[in-house]
């Protein structure tokens, strides 16, 4: 599997203690672009708007960045 195509973290083959740090390190090295996977970042107070956008199909991935 090329480094540009990570498996879903929900995959049965995912080992969180091994894979998440590996993906983070690859990202920090510039070898794995995670930024393009995020459609929008929202604050916790905007999470309902994020879910609405996912439901209506205008966004594909929303990440909550501030609590």
N, C-alpha and C positions, 0 to 999 in steps of 0.2 A: 504494500500500500504506500503510495507517495505521501510525503509529509503534508501536502496541500489538501489532503482529503481525510480529515479525522473521522473516526467512527462517532456515532452519537454516544454521549455519556450514559445513555440508558441502555446501551447495547449489552447483551449478556456477557460479551467478551471484555467488557471494560473493567479494569482494576483501578479504582479511583486513586489509591495511594501511589500507584506507578504512573498512570496515564495523565492525570491532571497536572502534576508537576512537570512532566515531559512536554505537554502541550504549552504550558506557560513558558518554559525555557525556550522552546522553539520560537514562540512568539517574540520573546525578548531578544532573541538572536536575529530576528527579521526573516526567519525561515518559514513561518506560518502566519499568514495574514488572517487574523480573527476580526479585525475592524470591519471588513466588508460583509461579515455575517450578521451584523447588527443593523437593523433598519432605523431604529430610533432608541435613544435613551430617555428615561423619564424618572422623575422623583416619585417617591412613594405616594405622595398626595395626588399624582397624576395616573396612578396605576389603572383606574377604571377606564380612563380615556385610552390607555394602551390596549387593554383588553377589547374595547369596542373597535379599535382600529384593526386588531387581529381578526376579530369576528367578521367585520365587513370586507376584509381582504385588502385593505389599503396598505397594510404593513405585514411583513412576514416574521420578524423577530423584534421583540422589545425587551430591553434590559433595564431593570431598576437600578439606578446608580447612587441615589441618595436616600437616606432614611430619616 
